[in-house]
Amino acid sequence: MLASGIALALAGVTAPLAMAQEEQQKDKKVDVIEEVEVVGFKASLEKAIDAKRYATMVMDSITAEDIGKFPDKNIGDALMRIPGVGIERRFGEADGVSIRGLDPALSLTYLNGQAISTAQWFEGYRPTRGFRSDMLAAELVSSLEVYKSPRADLPDGSVGGVVNIKTAKPLDLDANTMRASFESQYSENAERWDPAYSGLYSWKSDDEKIGFLVTASHQERFTTYDAMENYYGTGVGSKNVDPDGGYTNATWGAGHAIFQQQRERTAYNFTAQYRPTERLDITANYLNFDLSADNVNSNYLVIPGRTNDISNVTASQQFPAGNGILRHDSILANVSGDGGDDYWFGPDSFFRNTNPEAQAFDLDATYTHDLFEAHVQVGHTEAEGDIIVIGYSGRIDSTNIGATSLTGDEVLTLDLTGNKLGVEFDGFDPSNPASYPLSIRPNNPHIMDSDEETYAQFDLTVPLDNAGYITSVKTGLKYQDHTNERHLYSFDALIPASLASGATYADLPVDTGCGQYEETAKANTLTCLPTLDLDGIRSLSGDLTPGNTMQRESLSDFYKIEEEKLALYAMAEFEYDKFSGNFGIRYVDYDLTSIANQVANGEDVLNVPTTNDYNEILPSLNVVYAINDDLLIRGAAARVMALPNYQDLRNTFSYNSTTLTGSAGNPYLDPWIATQLDLGVEWYFADGALASATYFRKDIDSFLFSFSEIENLRIIEENSGNEIDADIEVSRTRNGGEAKLQGLELQLQTELAYGFGVSANYTFTDAEVIDNMGESGLNLPGNSEDMWNVTGYWENDRYSARLMANHRGEFFNGIRIGTASETEAFTSLDVAFSAEVTENITVSLQGVNLTGELYRTKNSQDNWDGLFQLINDGGTRWFANASVKF
């Protein structure tokens, strides 16, 4: 198969321009698109409709005019307007993109048809193959395309869908095109304004053979939110709550969280284009973006799961997992400070110095001949994440109250009734920072991760004039060399004597903030708490950080994933009567080397490689039947694959020799494999108008689950240091089971009258998961049963107004904090107004989440009956913008 595919490519049978719009449209179709003058919001919607109408696969798009007119500050925010696309808003902005109800890790994002690396800013995130959408500002984007059905010439690797980020080219713009934008953002929670700037300049020679384009964007944003957290699923403790031995369950902990982050997102893109003849086009593109995302997170915790005694239980509930305490007291003197009995109340704070950055370089050349078209694309992308964490604690127990004025008689009341958090005190002032004995974590982590890929692609297309129904044949190959690597180091903090003994939280840069949790908590909760000053704690943490933060490496946490992939394809495009489309096959050959550190014969063995390889054949078919010029039936069928996440492929193993439990990666995993089907009807009943319905189905035959099984392994006993063979219950990801997902997408877009119009879509999905033991009824992570978007707009030659509502139904998160977790439904109401002051100057006002919708997660009904896990108030944001163009 491999040799035959290469022979076909060299023989010049065919070639696609991967991820590009169709270059060989019918003359009448090209004329329609070229006649569209994109001068406003309505016109940009029409352009997106044209792209969908003449595409040879199931797809949707959003153009630069859309992105500029919507209140969208990163590409994830923009994508949520597209049917079947959902996002997460854990930190106020979109940070994960889900397509048709599948986890973000099962969808891929490309830049101009090729890979784009990304890194993490939060140490709690698992590196996945999904793109961190909050890394890239929307201003740099020309258009976003979402491909929901594959073609043989499109890159493989996605079960959910493919997002293609397209940037502008200088020869497509007028010479000396200039655009600039100046914006100020108001964050309700932070009560402050932050600036943002973006600009574009494009030049080309008089003969239109050489062009250069530069775009740049800089955004500053101070983010803050307050949240209620509850950890009922983690290490729930069985407590004796009365003298008669009335044992029941108490939450491991609950807390009031205050998160502050200073984001500075900078990106620039440089494009050079050379077209010496009408036949040859060469484009070089360089993108660089970085995100400075320093943040401090303080959680004021009460942890009955880590105390021996609780008292005065006044409310409890029978849950499926057992009887649970919802309201009780805890007396400070009863918390001894010994291990397992050491947390009455106090802040647990982490400052993170984090600076992920990424870049991509791509060289693209196309040569068009009368008999063929050849395309070559080579490039490299890389990203690095750098996270330094320092921990501060103000934990109170009976042993450390000497630094404070506390006596031990203080009483805390924890209240989880009403599915919210309430905390009250008798004899204790939680707003006084001197009430909290200070402890600075002496041993702190420095996490470094990197991701890079080098690729080369060759495509060849041959139009056929006298081959019957076949209008062209295409073939090509693509080689990818990918590496994902992660290191965890630790260092000793430089703690001065003044903060080492007898210090309190009052010795930190701290203010007492009031008015928190007004939306997220019970009426009887805390409203005033000491709040760390982000600039001050950044400066202090810098003083505590030594020059060498890589003093010790955790050998068991290191992994390096090396992947080589070669893909070959052949595809034919056809037309017959009212039918058109394409069919083809893609062959993928994959080789994996998973490198990690191991322990053998009582000694560390470094950089141990484990290999795996497989190949897959992926057929695809896309068909369009034109009932008439305005009514289309569109169908697609394909076999698709997605590679496992990097952490699932790591060759690491960690264990507890006392409990005989452990966790491990699995480099022998096979990919996700699915068969998918699309069938839809599209009615283009007026210019720029569409009514459509699409049924889709995905049968995932190779599913990845986390299983726990007994494995006989060689370990080292913690107490004796002896090396023994033992039966260990190991949790690792394995192939097994299956999932079935089906749904319906409805879309309506039309101009009404007098400048009014509407764009709306609704997506319904239904999913069922069956594990490897045949158990059904399991949830599919990321799947929301209902999602919808409605945009009503009014526009004339100078003014524009839009009201937008976006809804995502609840979905399963997977296992978080020890139990099954679900994100509750979220509806965002957004607005945008703009006015053209002159031909070159436009001002606008935009608002996001006007109703202050809360981000909420909860325990599943099967264990803790929907009891909340997280209630997060991200607040409302406003954007005032002035833009100029020439």
N, C-alpha and C positions, 0 to 999 in steps of 0.2 A: 504493500500500500504506500509506504513512504517513498520507495524508489519510483513507483509509477507516478505519484503526485509530483515529484520533482521533475520527472521527465515531461509531464504535461506542461508544467510551468515553463520549462526551458524551450519547449516546442512552441510556446506562444499561443496556447489554446484560449486563454482568457485572463481577466484580471479585474478585481473591483478596487475602487477607492474606498477603503474601509471607513465606516462610520460617516461617510459623506452623503449628502443628498444626491438624488439621481442625476447624473450628468448627461444622460441621454433621454430626456423627456421628449415627448412628442412636441412638434413645433407649436401647436396650439396651446399646450400646457406651459411651455416656457414663456410664450407671449403673455399669458394671463398673469404669471408671477411678476414679469418685468414691468407690467403696466401698473402694479400696485405702488402707490406713493405713500410711504409710511410717514405720516405727519402727525399722528395722534394715537390715542389709546385704541379707538375703534379700528383704525387702519392696522395697528399692530396685531389686534385679534384676527383680522382678516388674513394677515400674512401667515399666522399660525394655522389657520384653517386651511389655507392653500397647501401648506407643507403636509398636513395630515391627508388631504384629499389625494395628492399625487404621489404619496409615499408607496413603496412596494412592500411594506410591512405594517404591523400595528404599532402606531407611534403617536405621541403628542409632543408639542413643543411650546416654548414661551420665548418671546423675542426681547431684545434689549429695551424696546419701548415699553413692553409689559413690565420688565424688571424695574425700570426707572419710574414707572407710574405707580407700581405697587409699593407699599411700605416694607420693602424687603432689604435686609442688610447682609444676608449671606445667601448662598445658592440654595440651601435647604429651605429657608423661608420662601424663596421664589417658587421652588418645586411643589410646595404643598398646594398650590393652586391647580395643579394638573390632576385629572381624574385618576384614582387608584393610588395616589402617592400620599403617604402619611409621614409625619415627623414627630420627634420627641423634643420637649422643651425643658429639660431638667435644669438648665441654668439660664432660662429666659430666651435664648436663641435656639434655633434648630441645630441639633447636634447628631442626628441620625435620620436617614431617609429610608423608609420602608415602601416597597412597591408591591402592590396587590397582596397585602397582608402577610408578607414574609419579612423575616428579620433583616435589618440593614446589612448584616454581614453576607447575605445571599444576593446582594445587588452590587454592581460595579459602577464606578465613576471614571470617565476618561476625559482627557484634555485633547481636543482635536483628534479624537480617535485612538489615543494611546494612554498608557498607564500614567497615573500621577500619584506619587508617594505622599504619605501623610504620617504625622507623629502625634503623640498624645500630650495633653497639658495636665491631665489629672491622673494620679498614680492608681486610682481605683478602676480605670478603664482597661479592659482587655484589648490588646491590639487585634484588630480584625482586618479583613480585606475591604471593608467598607470605607468610604472616604469621610474624613472629619469635615463636615460641611461648614462648621463655624470657623474654619481656617481661612476661607476664601471669600472676600467681599464680592457682592453682586455687581458692583460697578465695572469690574474688569471683563464682564461676560457680554458677548454679542448675542448669543442665544443659548438656550438649554433644550436638549432633545432627549426624550425618554422613549427608548425602544422596548416594547413589551413582547414582541415576537422576534425571534432571531432570523437572520439570513446566514447562509453559509459563509459569506464574506465578512460578517461581523465577528469581532473577537468573542471567544467562548469564555466561560467562567462564571456565568450568572444564571441562577434559577429564578430570581425575582424579576430582574430587568436591568437595563443599561442606561446610565445617564451620560450624555456626551456634552461637555462644556466646550462651546465654540467661541473663539476669539476673532476679532476683526482682522481683515487684511488691508494693507494700504492701497493696493491697486483697485480695491472695490469702493474706495472713498474719494471724494474730491481732494485735489491738492490743497495743502494748508488747512485742512479741517482741524478745528480746535474746539474742544469742549472742556468745561470746568464746572465743578460743583462745590459749593460751600454749605456745610450743614452743621446744625447744632441739635443735639439730642437731649431731651429732658427725661430723666428717669424718676418716676414717682417715688419709689422706695428710697433712692439715694438723695432725692431732693436737690439735684444739681444738673447743670448743663455740661455737655461734653462735645468737642468739635470733631468734624470729619471733613476730609478734602479728597477730591478725585479730579483727574484731568486726563485728556487725550490730545495728542497732536499727531497728525498724519500728513506726510509729504510724498509726492511722486513727481517724477520728471515729466517734462512736456510731452515726450513721446510715449509716456505711460509704460516704460520698460523697467524702471527701478522705483521702488517705494520703501519708505520707512514709517513705522508707527510705534509710538510710545504711549503707554497708559500707566497711570500710577494711582494708588489709593492709600489713604491713611485714615484710620478711624481710632478714636479714643473713646472708651466707655467705662464708666465706673458702675459696676453691677453690685447690687446688694439684695439679699432676700432673707426673710425669716421663715423658719419652718418648724413644724412639730414632727417629731420622730418617735416611733414606737417599735420595739424589737421583740414582740411577743413570740416570734418564731425562732429566736436564737437562744439556745441553751435554757429553755424555760425551766425554772427551778420549782421543785415540789416543796411547799412550805407548810410547817406546822403552825396553824393560825389560831389554835385555841388549846387550852390545857388538856382537852379530851382527845387530842391527836387528830384534829380535823385538817387533814392534808389537802392542799389544793395547789394550783399552779399560779405563779406570778411571772410577769414579764421580766425578761433579762434586764431591760432598761427602757427608759424613755427620756426624751430631751428636747430642749429649746435650742435650735440651731440658728446661728447668725453667720451668713456667708458674705464676704466682701471680696471683690475682684477688680483689679485695674487692668483692663484689656487695651493693648495697643496693637492694632492689626495693620500691617504695612505690606503692600504688594505692588509690584511693577512688572510690566510685560513689554518686551521689545520684539518687534517683528520686522524682518527685512524680506522683501519680495523682489524677485528678478524674473522678468518675462522678456527675454531677448527676441523671441519670435512668438507668433500665435500658437506654435506647437509646443513650446517648452515653458514650464512655469516652475520656479524654484522658490521655496519659502523656508526661512529659518525663523524659529520662534523660541524665545527664552522667557520663562516665568519664574519669578522669585517671590516668595511670600513667607512672612514670619508673624508669630503671635506671641507677644509678651503678655503673660497671663498670671502675674503674681496675685496670690490670693491668700486670705486667712479665713479659716473656718473654725468657729467656736461652738461647741455643743454643751449646754448646761444640763448635766445628766443626773438623773436619779436612777439607781440600779438595784432594785430589790433582788434581782437574780444573783447579785454578788454580796448579799448580806444574809446572816444566819437568822435574824429575827425581824419579823414585821408584826404589826399589832393593829387592833381595832379595825378589822375588815368589816366594811359596811355595805359593800356591793360586790356581787360576783355573778357569773353567767356560765351556763353549761354550753360549752363549745363542742364541736365534733371531736376535737383533740383532747377534751377533758374539761373539768371545771376550772374556770379562770377567775382570778381576783381582778376586780376593776377599780376598787377604792380601798385604800388602807393607809395606815400611819407608819412612820419609821422614826425612832428616837436616836439622836446622834450618839449618845453614850453607849448604845447597844452595838454600834459598828466598831469592831475591835481594831481594825487595821491589819489583821492577819490576812494571809492569802485566802481568797474566796470570801472574805468578810471585810471589805476594804473601801466601800464607796457609799457614802451617805448622799452627798450632793457636791456639785462643783463643775467648773468648765474643763472640757477636754479640747485643746486648741492646737491647730496645725497651721504653720505658715509654709507656703509652697512658693519657691522661686522656680518659675517654669518658663521656658523659652523654646517652644517647638518652631522649626523652620523647615522649608522645603523649596526645591527648585526643580525645574524641568527644562531640558533643551531638546529641540526636535528639528530635524531637517527633512523637508518633504519636497520631492521632485516628481513632476508629471510630464511625460512626453506623449503628444498626440500625433498619430500618423493616420494616413487615409485607411490603413488596414488594421491598425491596432492602437491601443493606448497602454503605455507602461507607467507604472507608479512605483516609486521607491521611497521608503520612509525609515529613518534611523534616529535613535535618540537615547537619552538617559535621563532618569529622574531619581531624586534621592531626598530623604527627609531625616531629620534628627530631632529627637526629643530629649530634653535635659530637665530633670525635676529634682530639686534639692528641698528636703522637708526637715523642719525643726519643730519638735513638739513641746508644748507648754501645758501643764496641768495645774488645776486649782482644786484637786480632789480633797474632800474633807472626810476625815474619820476621827475616832476618839484619840488617836495617837499624835496627830499633828495640829491640834487646835491651840497649842501653846503659842503659835505665831499670831493668833487672833484673840479676840475678846470673847470667844465662845466658851460656854460652860459644860456642854454635853447634855443639857436639859432641852435643847431645841428639838422641835417636832416638825416633821415634814409629812404632808398629806398628798399622796399621789391619786389622781382621779382620772380614770379613762372612760367613765360613763358618757353616754351621748356620742360615742365614737369620735371624741376629741380629747385633747390633753389639758389637764389642769393641775397645777402645783401650788400649794399654799404652805405657809410656814407659821409656826408659833415660836416667837423668841429669836427669829433670825431675819436679818435684812439682806436679801439677795442682791440688792443694788449696790452694796458697799464692797468695792474691790478688796478692801483690807480684810474681809471675811474669808478670803480664799487663800490658804497656804500655797505658795508657789513652788512648783517642781518643774525643772527644765530637763527634758529627756537627754541623758548624756550620750546615748548612741542613736544616731539618726541616719536615714537612708539617702542615697543619691542614686537615682534611677536614670539609666541612659538606654534609649532604644533607637534603632535606626532601621530604615527601609530603603532599598534602592533596586532599580531595575534598568537593564540595558536591553534594547530591543532593535530588531531589524525586520523589515517587511518588504516583500516584493509582490506586486500584483500586475496582472496583464489582462487586458480586455480586448476581445475581438468581436466587432459587430458583424452580423451575418445578414446579407441582403437577400440571399436566395436559398435559405435553409428552411423553408416552410414556416412552421409556427415559432421556431427558435429565432429570436432577434439578436441575441448575443450570447457568447459563452465567456466564462471568467474562471480564472484559477490564480492561485498564489500561495505563498507560504509566509509564516511569521515565526521568528525565534525570539524567545524571552529568557533572560538570565536574571533571576530575582533572588535577593537576600534579605531576610528579616532577622534582626539580632537584638538581644536584650541583655543588659547587665544590671546587677544590683550591688552597689557598694554601700559601706557604712563608714561613718567618721565620728570622732569624739568632739562634741561641742565645746567651745572655749568659754566655760561658764565662770564669770568673775565671782569673787568671794561675796560680793554684795548681793548676789542673786542665788548663792548656793545654800545658805542656811538662814532660816528665820525670815525670809522674804515672803511677801504676799503679792497678790495680783495688782495691788496698788503700786508696786515697784515697776510695773510694765507701762508702756505708753497706752493708757486706757482712759476712756470717757464712759460716763454712765448714760446710756441711751434709753429713752422712754418711748412708749407708743408702739413697741413691737407687738407682733402677734395679734393685732386687732382683728384680722380676717381669719386667722388659721386656728385659733385656740378657743378654749372655753372662757367665759366671762371671769372666772375666778383664777385665771392663770397669772403668770408673771408678766408685767408690762415694762419694768425697768431692770436692766441688767448691765453690768460693765461690758463695754464694747471696745475691743482692741482697735487702736488707730492703725490703719493699714500702712501708711507711710512710716509711722514710728516703729511698728513691729518689723517692717522690712529692714529698716536701718539697724535695729537691734539684732535681728537674725543675721545680718551681714557681719556684724561684729562678732557673733558667736560662731560663725562658720570659718573653719581653718582654710588655709590656702590649698591643702590637699584634702579633698573630699572623697578620695578613693583609697582610703587607708586599708580597708579590708573588703574583699569581694565575697559575696555569698555564692559559693561554687554551685550549690544546688539550684540556684535561681537563674543561672546563665543558660541561654540556648541560642542556637544559630540555625536558621532554616535556609537551606540553599535549594533552589528550584531551577530546573531547566525545562522549558516547554517548547516543543516544535509543533506547529499546526499547519496542515495542508488542506486546501479546499478546492472544490470544483463546483461551479454553479452556472445554470442557464436561465436566461430570461426569455419569456415567451409571450406571444399575443395570438389569440385565435378568436375571431368574431368579437364577442363582448367580454371575453376572458383575457386577463393578463396576469403576470406574476413572475415568480421565480421558484426554482427548486434546486437543491444542491446537497452536498455532503461535506462535512468537515471532519478531519482526522486529527486527533490530538495525542501526542506522545509526551508523557510526563515522567520526569526523574526527580526524586527527592533525596537529599542528604540532610538528616537531622543530627546536629552536633550538640552534645551536652557533656557535663562532667559526671562521672560515675564513681562509685566506691567499690573496690575489689581488694580482697585480702587485707582489709583494714586500712587501705591507703586510697587516697584520691587519685583517680585516673582522669586526666584532663582531655577535653576535646575528643570525646569518643563519638565516632560517626555511626549512624544507622541509616540504611538506604531502603528505598522503596521505589517502585516504578509501575506504571500501568499505561494503557492506551484506551481511548474511547472513540467511537464513531458516532457522529452527531448529524443525522439527516434533518432537513428543514424544507418546508413548503409554504409559500405565500401565494394566495390567489385572490384576485379582485374580479367580480362579475358586475359589469355596468348594465343595470336594467335600462337606464337611460343616462343622459349626460349628468343628471343631478342625483341619481339614486344608485348607490353602490352596495353590493354584498361583499364583505371582506372576510376571508378565512385564512387560518394559519395553523400549522401543526409542526412540532419539532421535538427532538430529544435534546435536553440541555444538561449541563453539569456545572457544579460550583465546587471549588476546592475547600477543604476544611480550614478553619482558622489556624493561625500560626501557633497559638498556645496549645491547641489540641494536638498539633504535630510534634511538639517538643519531646525530646527524649530524656525527660527528667523524672525523678521519683523521690518523693519525700514521705516520711513515715514517723509514727510514734511507737517506739518499742514497748511502751507500757500498755497502751490500748490496742496495739497490733492493728492499727489502721493506717492508711496512707492514700496518697493521690499521685497520679502520674499522667504524663502525656502518652500519645499513641501515634508514632510515625508510620504505622502500618494501616492507617485509615484509608479507605477508598473515598472517592468524592461523593458529594450529593449528586444524585441522578434523578431526573424527572422527565416525564412526557407531558407536553402541554398542548392545548387546543384553544383556538380563538375562533369565534364566529360572530359577525356583527353586521348591522345594517346602518348605512350613513346616508342621510338625506340633506343635500345642500340646496335648500329651498329658496335661497336668495343670495345675493353677493355678500360674502362674509358671514353667512348664516349656516347653522348646522343643527340637526337633530339626529342623535345616534344612540344605538344600544348595542353593547358587545357582551357576549357570554364568554367567559374564560374558565379553563379548568387546568389544574396541575396535579398530576399523580406522581408523588415523590416516592420512588421505589427504594432508594438507598438513603435512609434517614440516619442522622447522627444523634445518639443519646448518651447521657452520662450514666454509666452502670457501675455498681459496686459488686465485686466478685472476690472470692478467696483465691489468692495466688501464693504459691510457695516460693519465697524469695530469701536471699541472704541479706541479713541486716546486722547492725551492731547494737548490742544492748546498751542502753543509756547508763545504767548504773555500773555494770561490770566492765564495759568496753569490749566484751567478747563478741566475736563474729559467729552468728548462728544462722541456721536455716529455720524459717518460721512461716506459718500460715498467716498472711496479712490480708485484711479486707481492703482492697484497693479500688478506689474510684477513678475511672478514666473514661474518656469518650470512646465509644465503639459504634460501628455500623450495625444497624438492625431496625426492624420495624418499617413502617411506611406512613405516609400522610397523603391525604386527599384534600384539595382545596378547589373550590369553584365559586364563581361569583358573576355579578352583572354590573357593568358600567353604563350609566346613562349620562348623556351630555346634551345640553341645549345652549345655543348661542345665537342671538339675533338682535338687530336694532328694532326698537319699537316705533317711536315717532317723536318728532320734535327734539332730536338729539339724545333721547333716552334709549337705553339698551340693557340687556341682561346676558350674563354668562354664568351658567350653572352646571354642576355635575354631581352625580351621586354614585357611590360604589357600595355594593353589598357583597360580602364574602362569607362563605361557610366552610369550615375546616374540621377535619377529624384526623387524629393521630392514633396509630396503633403501634405499641412498642414491640420489642422483640419477643416478648412473652405472649403476644396476642391480646393484650389488654387494650381496650378502646376507650374512647371518651376523653382522651388527654387533650390538652390545649396546645395550639401551635403558637410559639413565641412570635410576637409582633402582629398578630392577626386581629384587626378590628372588624367587627361584623358590619358596621356602618361608618361611612365617611362621606361628607358632602361639602361642597363649596358653592356659594352664591355671591355673585358680584353684580350689583346694580350700578349703572353709570349714566351720567349725563355729560354731554360734551358739545361745545360749539367751536368756532374758530379761535377763541381766546381762553375760554374757561373750561375746566373739567372737574367733575366730582365723582367719587366712587365710595360706595359703602359695601364692605366685604365681610362675609361670615364664613368661617372655616370650622368644621367639626370633625373630630376623630373619636369614634367610640372606644370603649374600654378594650384593653388587650392584655394578654399574658406576657409578663416580663421574663419568665423563667424562674429559677430558684434564686432568691435574694434574701440576705440576712436570715438564712436557715429555713425558709419556708417558701411555698409557691406565692408569687407576687403578681399583682395585676395593676396596671395603670388605669385610672378611671377616665371616663369620657371627658373631653376638653373641647370647648367651643370658644373661639376667638372672634371678636368683633373689631374690625379695623376700618379706618377711613382714610381718604386721601383727597386733597383739594389742590388744584394748581391754577395759575393764571399767567398768561403770556403778557408780560409787561410791555415788551417790544418784540420785534421779530427775532431778536437774539437773546433775550433775557426772560426766564421763567422763574416764578417763585411758587413754592408749594408748602403745604402743611399736611403731615401724615401722623396718624395715631395707631398704635398697636395694643390690642387687648384692652379695649375701652371699658369693658365691664369688670376688669380685674379678676378674670377667671383664675382659680387656683389649680395648681398641678398636684394631683393626689394619687398615691399608690396605696394598695390595701392588700391584706392577706386574702388568700383564696377562701371560698366558702367551705371547702372540704376540711380545713383544719381549724382556723380561727374565725370563721363565719364573717369574713369581710371586714374585720377590725382593721383600722387604718394603720399604715406603716409610715407614710410621709404625707404631710400637707404643706405645700410650698407656695408662698406668695411672691411671684415674680413682679407684680405690679404692672402699671401702664407706662408706655413710653410714647413720647411725642418727638417728631422730627420737623424742624423748620429748615427749608432748603432754598437756596438761590443758585440757579445754573445759567451758564452762558454758553453759546455755541456760535461758531463762525464757519 
